[in-house]
Amino acid sequence: MSFQVARNPRPTFVTVLPTGSDGQEVYYQSTAAGTGGGASDSMSTVGAVWHLRFRSTASGGNATYPWEFVGGAALYAVVLTDQALSAGTGWQNLATAGPIITAPLKGTYRWQAQSQSYDTTTAQSTIGVSVNDAAPATLADEASTSGQTIGKAQEVPLVGEGLVSTAGHTVKLKYIRTSGTTNFRRRRLQIIPIRVG
């Protein structure tokens, strides 16, 4: 007598999340411009794929975002250009905004940003992660971790988490300077999902 061993079905490859049922797994890849970093790259053009698993009773009770990230590539954007920021009011963009990544799905994300700066004075500048052009703030909806202060000729990482409540909202590095001038270069931003829906 032979026995047939039950096998778990291979995750389905999708570009739009299905309704989902507990334990279901998918390989997700967006074809929307900007989701792969920058203005035009998509997840598909850069080859980024997310392995997601559906769990309606996810820890934290957040059934709004039931697809948990199991594995896959982070989304990454970089601006290497050396650009100056003069003192101004509030959070600003540089001549080349960003780096910018368009979040392909709503949900909670973890991000890491970094920028090298050098100042014309010893005064300090600050970088922060903005969601949909909101001012960077302490962990809150549509905002991000507070800014990280960068001293003269320093390169400091900024790590945080935040909520992107609408698919297609942008995650962007922004800058603030209260006096003098700072030059930024080698700006990097990376995001990875925690739970999406």
matplotlib code that plots the C-alpha trace (Angstrom):
import matplotlib.pyplot as plt

x = [0.0, 1.4, 0.6, 0.5, 2.2, 0.2, 2.2, 1.8, 0.8, 3.5, 2.7, 0.9, 2.7, 0.4, 0.6, -2.6, -3.3, -6.2, -8.9, -6.8, -7.5, -5.5, -2.2, -2.4, 1.0, 1.7, 4.7, 3.9, 5.4, 4.1, 4.3, 3.6, 6.2, 8.1, 7.7, 11.2, 12.7, 12.9, 10.3, 10.0, 11.4, 8.8, 9.3, 9.2, 11.9, 14.3, 13.3, 12.0, 9.5, 7.8, 6.8, 3.6, 1.5, -2.1, -3.0, -6.3, -5.4, -2.0, -0.3, -1.4, -4.9, -4.4, -6.7, -6.5, -3.1, -3.3, -0.5, 2.7, 6.1, 7.9, 10.8, 12.0, 13.9, 13.9, 13.0, 15.9, 16.5, 19.6, 20.6, 24.4, 24.4, 26.0, 23.4, 23.2, 20.5, 20.3, 18.6, 14.8, 11.5, 10.6, 11.4, 12.6, 13.5, 16.8, 17.0, 16.7, 14.0, 14.4, 15.5, 11.8, 10.1, 6.4, 4.9, 3.1, 0.8, -0.7, 0.6, 3.4, 7.0, 10.5, 12.9, 16.5, 18.0, 21.4, 23.0, 26.5, 26.8, 29.4, 28.6, 30.0, 29.7, 29.7, 26.0, 24.0, 21.4, 18.7, 17.3, 13.9, 11.7, 8.4, 5.3, 3.4, 5.2, 4.1, 6.6, 8.7, 7.4, 7.5, 5.9, 2.5, 0.1, 1.3, 4.6, 7.9, 10.6, 11.9, 14.8, 18.4, 20.8, 24.0, 27.0, 29.7, 31.2, 29.2, 27.2, 24.6, 21.9, 18.3, 16.1, 12.4, 9.0, 5.7, 2.4, 1.6, -2.3, -2.8, -1.0, 0.8, 1.9, 5.5, 8.2, 10.9, 14.0, 13.6, 16.0, 16.0, 18.6, 18.1, 21.2, 24.1, 24.4, 24.7, 25.7, 24.3, 25.5, 25.2, 21.6, 20.0, 16.6, 15.5, 12.0, 10.7, 7.2, 6.2, 2.5, 0.5, -3.1]
y = [0.0, 3.5, 6.7, 10.0, 12.8, 16.0, 19.0, 22.6, 24.5, 26.8, 30.5, 32.2, 35.0, 38.1, 41.8, 42.6, 41.1, 38.6, 38.6, 36.0, 33.2, 32.1, 30.5, 31.5, 32.6, 34.7, 36.2, 39.8, 42.2, 45.6, 46.9, 50.5, 53.2, 54.4, 51.2, 50.1, 53.4, 56.7, 58.1, 55.3, 52.0, 49.4, 46.4, 44.3, 46.3, 46.0, 42.3, 42.8, 40.2, 40.0, 36.7, 37.4, 35.1, 35.9, 35.8, 37.4, 37.1, 38.8, 39.9, 43.4, 42.8, 44.8, 42.9, 45.9, 44.7, 40.8, 40.0, 39.5, 39.9, 36.5, 37.4, 39.2, 42.2, 45.7, 48.6, 50.9, 54.4, 56.6, 60.1, 60.5, 64.1, 66.7, 69.3, 72.2, 73.2, 76.7, 77.7, 77.8, 77.3, 73.7, 70.5, 70.9, 69.0, 69.4, 70.3, 66.6, 65.5, 62.4, 59.7, 58.6, 55.3, 54.8, 52.3, 49.7, 48.6, 50.2, 49.0, 49.3, 49.6, 49.7, 52.1, 53.0, 56.2, 57.6, 60.8, 62.2, 65.9, 68.6, 72.1, 75.5, 76.1, 73.9, 74.2, 71.0, 69.8, 67.2, 64.4, 62.8, 60.3, 61.8, 59.8, 61.6, 64.8, 65.0, 66.6, 63.9, 63.4, 60.8, 57.5, 58.4, 57.8, 59.4, 60.4, 58.8, 58.7, 62.0, 63.5, 62.5, 65.3, 65.3, 67.2, 68.6, 66.1, 63.2, 60.3, 59.1, 56.4, 56.9, 53.8, 53.8, 52.4, 54.0, 53.6, 54.2, 54.3, 54.5, 52.5, 54.8, 57.3, 58.2, 57.6, 60.3, 61.6, 65.3, 67.9, 70.8, 73.6, 76.6, 78.5, 78.4, 75.9, 72.1, 70.0, 66.5, 63.7, 59.9, 59.9, 56.5, 55.2, 51.6, 50.4, 46.9, 45.9, 44.5, 43.9, 45.1, 44.8]
z = [0.0, -0.9, 0.8, -0.9, 1.0, 1.1, -0.2, 0.6, -2.6, -4.0, -3.3, -6.2, -8.0, -7.9, -8.8, -6.7, -3.3, -3.3, -0.6, 1.3, 3.8, 6.8, 5.9, 2.2, 0.8, -2.3, -4.1, -4.6, -7.2, -8.2, -11.7, -10.7, -11.4, -8.4, -6.4, -7.3, -6.2, -8.0, -10.4, -13.0, -11.7, -10.5, -8.3, -11.5, -13.3, -10.4, -9.7, -6.2, -4.9, -1.5, 0.1, 2.1, 4.3, 5.3, 9.0, 10.1, 13.8, 13.4, 16.6, 17.5, 16.4, 13.2, 10.8, 8.4, 7.3, 7.5, 5.0, 7.0, 5.3, 5.3, 3.1, 0.0, -1.2, 0.4, -1.9, -2.4, -3.8, -3.9, -5.0, -5.3, -6.5, -4.2, -3.5, -1.0, 1.4, 2.8, 6.0, 5.6, 7.4, 8.2, 6.3, 2.7, -0.4, -2.1, -5.8, -6.5, -4.1, -2.1, -2.4, -2.9, -3.0, -3.7, -1.3, -3.4, -0.5, 2.5, 5.8, 8.3, 7.1, 8.5, 6.9, 7.0, 5.6, 5.4, 4.0, 4.1, 4.8, 5.0, 6.3, 5.6, 9.4, 12.5, 12.9, 12.5, 10.0, 10.3, 8.0, 8.4, 6.7, 5.4, 4.3, 1.6, 2.2, 5.9, 8.2, 9.9, 13.4, 16.2, 15.2, 14.0, 11.2, 7.9, 9.6, 10.6, 13.1, 14.3, 12.4, 13.0, 13.5, 11.4, 12.5, 10.2, 7.8, 9.3, 7.8, 10.3, 9.7, 10.5, 11.3, 12.1, 11.4, 10.3, 8.8, 5.1, 5.1, 1.3, -1.4, -3.7, -1.0, -1.2, 1.4, 1.1, 2.8, 3.8, 5.3, 7.7, 8.3, 10.6, 9.7, 7.3, 4.5, 4.3, 1.3, 1.2, -1.0, -1.2, 0.0, 0.5, 1.5, 2.0, 3.0, 3.8, 4.9, 8.2, 7.6, 4.6, 3.2]

ax = plt.figure().add_subplot(projection="3d")
ax.plot(x, y, z, "-o")
ax.set_aspect("equal")
plt.show()
